[in-house]
Amino acid sequence: MKSAFIIIGFLIAFQSKGQEGHYYFDGDTLIFTSSEFLMDPFQFGVEPLLFLKKQSTSSIDTATFINRHVDNQIDTLFTFKIGKDVFQVFKNQSENFLVSGIVFSNKYSVQKGIITGMKKNGFVKNLIFDFNGDLPDHIKIRDLEFMNWIDFTFQNQQLSKISFTALTD
């Protein structure tokens, strides 16, 4: 009987990790599930490559590689360095999309107006979920499939770094 309650408790905890709008802790990291939050995370629009090319960049590096799914197709990975911020955009023949971003400056905000430099209490007010308690220094918002996520890092109660990652095939 006792083991049945343990199994049921485990299933409930595991199920809540996979539902939109739920949060849980993994060590010292608060993890929240929200696919909406991860769509166009830095608000570059449907053409992030075009948006970033218009920015004042420190450097743009490119790497080309053969598409393993489409014969005779070459894809490109663009790396934009804009001050201390770095963004990577993947481009194939039909589309381009952001695959990573690391932001230290307050030049780029993410959804809900979250921007580096803001205090934890302002961060909580802008979040799309209610959280009661003390926020840890590491917060992750991820999608249901574990394919995209944003990491928020705080130092001295202030947001110091925003990192976005999108897994590609």
N, C-alpha and C positions, 0 to 999 in steps of 0.2 A: 504494500500500500504506500509506504513512504517513497519507494522508488518511482511509483506512478506519479506522485506529486512532483518529484524532481524532474521527471521527463516532461510533464505538462508545463512546468515552469520554464524549462529550457526551450520548448517549442514556442511558447508565447514570447520569450525574449528574442529568439531567433527570427520569428515572424515579424516582430516590430522593427527589426533592423532593415527589413526589406520593404517597408511601406513608405509611401510618399508622406512627408510631413512629420516623420518621427525622428527622434534623436536618441543617442545612447553614448556611452563613454567607452573608449578603447584606450586603456591606460590613462595618460594625462591629456588625451585629446577628446574633445566633444565633437561627435560626428552627427550631422543632420542630413536627412535625405530630402532633396528637392531638385527635380529635373528642370523646373521652370527657372530657377536661379542660375542655372548653368547655360542657358541658351543665350548666346552672344554676351559672354560674361563681362567684357570690357566695353560693350556697346559700340563696336566697330562697324556694325551693320552686316549686310549679306556679302560684302566684298572686303574682308579684312586686309587683303593684300593691297588693294587700292587705297584704303584708308591709311595704312601704315606708310605707303610710299609718299604720301602727302605730308607726313610728319617730318620735322627736322631731326634727321637721324645722325648718330655718330658713325654708324657703319651698317652696311647690308652685305651679308654673306649668303652665298647660294651653294647648294649641293644638289646634284642631279643623281637619279638612280632609275633603274629599270623597274617598271611596274610588274610585279609578279603575277598579277591577275589578268593583265591585258597585253597581248603580244605587241611588240614594237611600240610601246608607249613609254615615254620618259616623263617622270614626275620630278618636281622640284621642291626643295625645302628652303624657304627664305628665313634668315635669322636677322632681325632688326635690333640694333642696339641704339637706344635713345637715352642718353645719359646713363644712369644706373639701371634702367629698365631694359628687359630683353623679351622679345616676342618671336615666336616661330610660327610660320604659316606654311601649310602644305598646299601645293597646287598640282592638279592634274589637268587633263584636257578640258574637263567640263566644270570644274569648281575649284574654289580655294577656301580653306578654313583654318582657324586658329588651332594649333595643337599644343602650344604652351605660352605662358606669359609669367614673368617674374617682375613684380612692381615694388619698388622702394619709394618712388616719388609720389607726390599727391596729384600728378598730372592725369592719371587715369582712375576713374572710379568704376566699381562694379555695380551690379544691380542694387537697387534700393539706396543709392547714394553712398555706399560704403567706400571709404577712401583711406589710404594710409595717413597716419597722423591723428585719426580720430580716437577718442577715448573709448574705453570698453562700454561705459554707460550709453554713449551715443550709438555704438555698434548694436547694442541690445535693442535700442529703440527703433533702429532701421531694419532689424531682422524680420523675416516673414513668418516667424514662429515665436511662441511665448516660451521663455526660459526663466525659471525662477531659481536663483542661486548664484554663486560666484562663477563667473566665466573663467575657464582655464586660459593659459597663454597660447594654446594651440586649438584651433577650431577648423573643422573640415566640413564642407558641404559637398555632397556627392550625389550622383544620379542613382537610380535603382539598379542599373546594370554594372556599376563600378567601372564605367568607361570614361567618365569625366568627373573632375573634382577641383575644388578651390580650397587651398589651405590659407588660413589667416594666422599670422604670428604676432603676438603682442610682447612688448617689452615695456616695463614700467607703466602698465595700464594703458598703453598707447599702441595702436595698430602700426607695426613697423614693416610688414612684408605681406604681400598677397601673391600667391603662386597658383596658376591655373595649369591643369594637365588634362589633355584629351588623348586617349589611346586610339591609335589607328591600326588598321589591318595591313 
